[in-house]
Amino acid sequence: MTQNGQNLETDERLMDDPIINFPYLFDAQSEQNAPITRTEILEVNGAVINLLTLRLKGRRFRPQAGDAMRLGYIRALIQALQSYNETLKTSELDELEQKIQCLERR
């Protein structure tokens, strides 16, 4: 079925697909509240970059129905990753500071 030259089946399928698929982060067998590591943050960022690169590398950019919503969620994801990474960095620095103080007492 088409409307204005677009394939509605494809658009509906794209809207139902996850924005980015991270099975290792959201695996039912993994611990639900386990902290995300810096490596996982880098993997997520890499997946976002790959998604955007694939979307933009064609000869012509053709906007799709869900682009604005998808970009909104990507922005929210990136903001959350930046905040989480900053918190992770701060906690790692605090741990290093405690270790240094412990070594200095010896």
C-alpha positions in Angstrom: 0.0 0.0 0.0 1.4 3.4 -0.9 0.5 7.0 0.0 2.2 9.9 -1.6 4.8 7.6 -3.1 5.7 6.1 0.2 5.4 2.4 1.2 3.3 2.4 4.4 4.3 -1.1 5.3 7.9 -0.1 5.4 7.1 3.1 7.4 5.0 1.1 9.9 7.7 -1.5 10.3 10.3 1.1 10.9 8.2 2.7 13.6 7.8 -0.6 15.4 11.5 -1.4 15.3 13.6 -0.3 18.3 15.4 3.0 17.7 18.6 1.2 18.6 18.9 -2.4 19.6 21.0 -3.0 22.7 20.2 -6.6 23.7 23.3 -6.8 26.1 22.0 -3.9 28.1 18.4 -4.9 28.3 18.8 -8.7 28.4 16.2 -10.3 30.7 18.9 -12.5 32.2 21.2 -9.6 33.2 20.9 -7.9 36.5 18.3 -5.1 36.1 20.0 -2.5 38.2 23.6 -3.4 37.2 25.6 -0.2 36.5 26.5 0.4 32.8 30.2 0.4 32.2 32.2 3.0 30.2 32.7 0.3 27.6 29.0 -0.1 27.3 28.5 3.6 27.0 31.0 3.7 24.2 29.2 0.8 22.5 25.9 2.7 22.7 27.5 5.9 21.3 29.0 3.8 18.5 25.6 2.3 17.7 24.0 5.8 17.6 26.8 7.0 15.3 26.4 3.9 13.0 22.6 4.4 12.9 23.0 8.0 11.9 25.7 7.3 9.4 23.7 4.6 7.7 20.7 7.0 7.5 22.8 9.8 6.0 25.1 8.1 3.7 22.7 7.6 0.8 22.8 9.7 -2.4 19.7 11.6 -1.4 18.3 12.0 2.1 14.6 11.1 2.2 12.9 12.1 5.4 10.7 9.4 7.0 7.6 9.7 9.1 9.4 8.9 12.4 12.6 10.9 12.0 11.7 13.7 14.3 10.6 11.4 17.1 13.6 9.1 16.6 16.0 12.1 16.8 14.2 13.3 20.0 14.8 9.9 21.6 18.4 9.8 20.4 19.0 13.3 21.9 17.4 12.1 25.2 19.6 8.9 25.1 22.8 11.0 24.5 21.9 13.4 27.3 21.3 10.5 29.7 24.6 8.8 28.6 26.5 12.1 29.2 25.0 12.5 32.6 25.7 8.9 33.6 29.2 9.1 32.3 29.9 12.2 34.4 28.5 10.5 37.5 30.6 7.4 36.8 33.7 9.6 36.3 33.0 11.4 39.6 32.6 8.2 41.5 35.7 6.7 40.0 37.7 9.8 41.0 36.3 9.6 44.5 37.4 5.9 44.8 40.9 6.8 43.5 41.1 9.7 46.0 40.2 7.3 48.9 42.9 4.8 47.7 45.5 7.6 47.6 44.6 8.7 51.1 44.8 5.1 52.3 48.3 4.7 50.7 49.5 8.0 52.2 48.5 6.8 55.7 50.8 3.8 55.4 
